[in-house]
């Protein structure tokens, strides 16, 4: 589809490889792993990855001018320029980088996938038990120091949550690089809306690969509310206490952003760091700067070196002005930043039926008249509200859109809320999920009938919706809801505009050339929506403002 900007290099010559090593599990079946290690008789720390993608699905060399065949996933989704060796499994650590640094790399097929024995599954409790056994096996090998870490992207991060929650004694560190933590809220049905895009593609591919044994998408289509089936696919994050370097990106809002930040927040690790960015997922993981951060972490907790990381503030914050311009990198002590000035912008009606303003709320500001409303048809309409910044402003952190609305024509509506940036009348775009280069600042979504929150798990800057019951909207009823907007970090200069869009359908076309393929979400859009902006209701945006620049590099 696209010509990937990916360079595959030859395997290193000074590496010993043990292919198809059998690893016994506690129930007698064997998983298979490929082991890449230095050519010596010394013991070395281990970096493990485990996944369902096939450890042997490595780039294939062709005796042509094109060299290695690039993995098909890079053709499906755009990627920034990146380089890794031909021994690099999909989204896994590159042996050509890590083995010369003195590490052993173990790339394993999970149960039932690749050449491993057993029945395949995904997101199962068994995965955590198997990774526990993989870690303990690796710790006992003659080439191992007994200190085992884990690393990898996407599902290779999800499997780390599972393995670390099982608490294998020899697991010394994890590096989950962008991976969801809540199957329902992060992936299958964010805001209660079915993910009909990437999830549909991903689900069907894995159903075919497992010969029908794994049918996550078909199950999720039938299960509209959180139940035991969904809960069984989430791991106990609070049980994780090993040192962790978590990557949370501002560019993967449609897949991993929410789960990565929640993972960092919820794990019990005393030593944990958050590496944020808004670049391409794989490009940053294999980049020189990304690898340097990973090495500083692993060299300390696996290699036993004092790299200075324990004196380093836990959050690396990257702020961007547009898709390619990094304006600042800071070290912070917490996420969201403790220095955040939380400001509320209130929606006001404007010069026409569907365009209004966002005004900063201030003490003593009178409420708008009770009858101030904005109405739009769900199928084709949208309400927009614009705020112009008077000074340079860093908007950093999650946002919350609070809406008061009524419906006509149906008892439910899917509400998609997006925040966009404009300069001189032209939209400024950012890196997004699946290599999409026309993304907005951030977004969130919620079915109106799923507006009920769990007060014990909600935070002021992040509502937590229970998704355990449906609350239809009665004719003439005005309801109130809060929509979680995923974390971002954006510089708005004086004169730039922030636009809040409220609509009932996904923001971008589902096509590969101009749209955000394969992103798509089911739309419940038969109703006409009226937003109530005045007294007794009100619509607003909670905006996180961060000032006080202290530029530094991680």
Secondary structure by P-SEA (a helix, b strand, c coil): cccccbbbbccccccccccbbbbbccccbbbbbbbbbccccbbbbbbbbbcccccccccccccccccccccaaaaacccccccccccccccccccccccccbbbbbbbbcccccccccccccccaaaaaaaaaaaaaaaaccccccbbbbbbcaaaaaaaaaaaaaccccccbbbbcbbbcccccccccccccccccaaaaaaaaaaaaacccccaaaaaaacccccaaaaaacccccccccccbbbbbcccccccaaaaaaaaacccccbbbbbbbcccaaaaaacaaaaaaaaaaaaacccccccccccccccbbbbbcccccccbbbbbccccccccbbbbbbbbbcccccbbbbbbbcccccccccccbbbbbccccbbbbbbbbccccccccbbbbbbbbccccccbbbbbbbbbbbcccbbbbbbbcccccccccccccccccccccccccccccbbbbcccbbbbbcccbbbbbbbbbccbbbbbcccbbbbbbbccccccccccccccccbbbbbcccbbbbbbccccbbbbbbbbbbcccccccc
